[in-house]
Amino acid sequence: MTRAMRLCVVVVLAFAAILPVSSVVAQDAFVGSWVLDTASSKGPPGLVPTAGTLEITRGGDGRYTYVSEAALGDAVGRTETTMATDGKEYATATTPAPPGAPAVTQAIERVSDTVYKISVKINGELVATSLNELSSDRSTLTQTATGLGQFAALSSTMVFRRK
């Protein structure tokens, strides 16, 4: 796999990992298990995960941990991030980490009780933002990611259903 392809897979998995966390009351609405609805999700051909899950758990000190697993063709990746809504960047761990994988960080801000905006950076460069919206019945989570610059073509909409 070329370096460009590895970077693309890392970015796609990072996009798939974007997930909201915020104030305690609002965050608790996102806690639980989520499954990617591939039929309702849209993105660049060949770069929409063929399967995916999210597990959001409440931690201490106003932080939440989420673990995402996504399959893209033969590649399966797992990301884990523990973060809070404090404007700080938090590292995202990817397993398996491709050789020479860049550093991925995320920062989150609350838009409303059911909408959050996440900024994703790779090696310190802002590459994407994501609006993450919870449906009124709290059964659907929609992530609308917008790639920036050279990553603009990776914009996508991922739909998750509560398990």
N, C-alpha and C positions, 0 to 999 in steps of 0.2 A: 504494500500500500504506500503510495507516495505521501510526502509530507503534507501536500495540499489536501489530499483525501483524508488523512488523519485529522487535520485541523477542521475540515468540514464535518466529520463525524463527531468530534468533540463539541463543535458549535451546535449541531443538531441535538445532541444529547443534553447540552446545557439549556437549549431552548425548551426541550421536553421537561427539564427539571424545574423550570420557572414555576414557582408556586407561592401563593400569598400567605403572609403571616402578619399580624398586627396587634392591636390592643387586645387584652385578654378576653373581653366579652365578644368582640367580633371574631377573634382568632378561633375561639372555641367552635364557631359555626363551621370552620374548615377542617377541624380535627376529625380523623377517621380514615377509612380506606376508599380509594377512588380507582376506577378502571377506565382506561382510555376507550372512547367510543370511536373506533377507526372509521366507521361509515359516516360520521358527522364531522370528522376532523379534515382539515384541508391545508395543503402546503405544496411546496415544490415537488413535482413528480420524482418518485424514488427517494424522497427525503422525509416523508411522513412516517413516523413509527408504525410498524405493523402490529404492535402490541405495547401496552404500557400500564403500569400501576403507580399509584402514589400512596404513601402512608404518612399521615401527619399526626404527630404526637405532641402533647403539651409537656414542656420541661419546666424547670424552675427559672426564677429571675426574669419572667416575662418573655422567655425564649421558647421557640417551637422548633422541632426537628422534623424535617421531611426527607423521606427516602423515595427516590424515583427509580424505577427500572423500565427501560424502554428497549424494544427490539427494532432494529433497522436492518432488514435483510438478514444476513447471517450474524451481524454484530449485535450483541446484547450489552448494554451498559447500565451501570448503577451509579447514581449520584446521591450524595448526602450533604445536607446543609443544616446548620443550626443557626438561627438568626432571630433578631428582634427588629421592631420598627423604630429604629433610632437614627437612621440616616447613615449608619456605618456600613462599610463593605465587609461581607463575610465570605470566607473561602468556600468553594464548592469542591468536594472530593469526588473524583470520577474513578470507577473501577470497572474494567481494567483501565489504567491510565496508559494511553498510547505512548510509545517512546517519543520524547521531546514534547509532550503535551504542554500546552500553555497554562498559565494560572488563570482560573476562572473565579470571579467574585461577583456577588450580587448585593444590591442595596434596595431597601423597600420603603415605600411611603404609602400611607393610608389616603385613599381618595374619599371613601365612605365606608360604612359598616360592611358593605358587600363588594367593594371594588378596591383593589390595590394595584399600585404601579411598581414594577420591579425594573431596575436597571442592571444590565449584565455587562461586565467588562472582561476582556481577555487581555492579559498582560498589561492591565491598566488602561486599555482603550475601550471606550464605550462602543459596543457592537450591537446592542439590542435593548429595546424596552418591551415590557409586556403589561397589558391590562388584564387583570384576573378578576372575573366577576362570578359571584355565586348567585344562582337563581333564587327567586323569592321563596320557593318551596325547599330550598337548600339541598336539592338532589342533583344539581348539575353545576359543574365548574367549567367555565369557558375561559381559555387563555388565548388572548390575541397578541401574538408577538410580532414586533416590527423590527426587522433587521436594518441596520444603519450602514452607510458607506458600502464597502465591498461585500457586506453581508445582507444587503437589501433584498436580494433574491431569496433569502431564507425565511421571509415573513410567512407566518402560518397562523391558523386557528385550531387549537386542540380542545376537544370537548371530553370531559371526564364525567362519569356517572358514579354516584355514591354506591358503594357496595352494600 
